[in-house]
């Protein structure tokens, strides 16, 4: 038995304990923007990103570090996702979390949660299939629980981190493909078809001979996938915000108000 293996087991056990603590629910949760599961299912399309305001201890830290409502993201894989849950509901979403890694879950998991649908605008049908298949192929990947240092930084729900370092603090591990977390894997799926989320934009001046003018050209650079957060899909100019209540027809005259 090597020295590395001797220390690996205690680190993994410590990791499991940290995950159990970080994924336990907080006491207070305000369900302001809850959509009925059936309504969500009727609106969601292949390749859509479902943002969730989670209620775990880890979620609180993510919301603080990103200064955002959204702490979790899942991708709609439709019927490409395999199986059904214990209540015979289809597993339409693929997500990554600390405890279970990349798994397929049903929409019922987020019944009663605040959610938002972000839809990639203009993404072709073929590329939607590729993005969803990328996530399906990721099923089973898990976060390395031996990496205790990565987990320990989230023990404080509001870590005392300067604003300019907060996004960096969310980057997990060393980029090892088996270390997955929520928006990171989804960002990789869209990057695999060269679809932008929040790319870094470089502006350069180019001289055009016919017009004898300088023209500003924008060049997009891919941001490293570990730096993406759930909020980025909300902020992205390339994703449309889809609200199920409006999509299915909304008439304020039909609302029943209390006196």
Helices and strands as residue ranges (DSSP letters): H 3-22, H 37-43, E 49-52, H 57-66, E 72-76, G 78-80, E 93-97, E 101-105, G 107-110, E 115-120, H 125-137, H 148-152, H 163-169, H 182-191, E 200-208, E 213-221, G 225-227, H 230-235, E 239-242, H 244-247, G 252-254
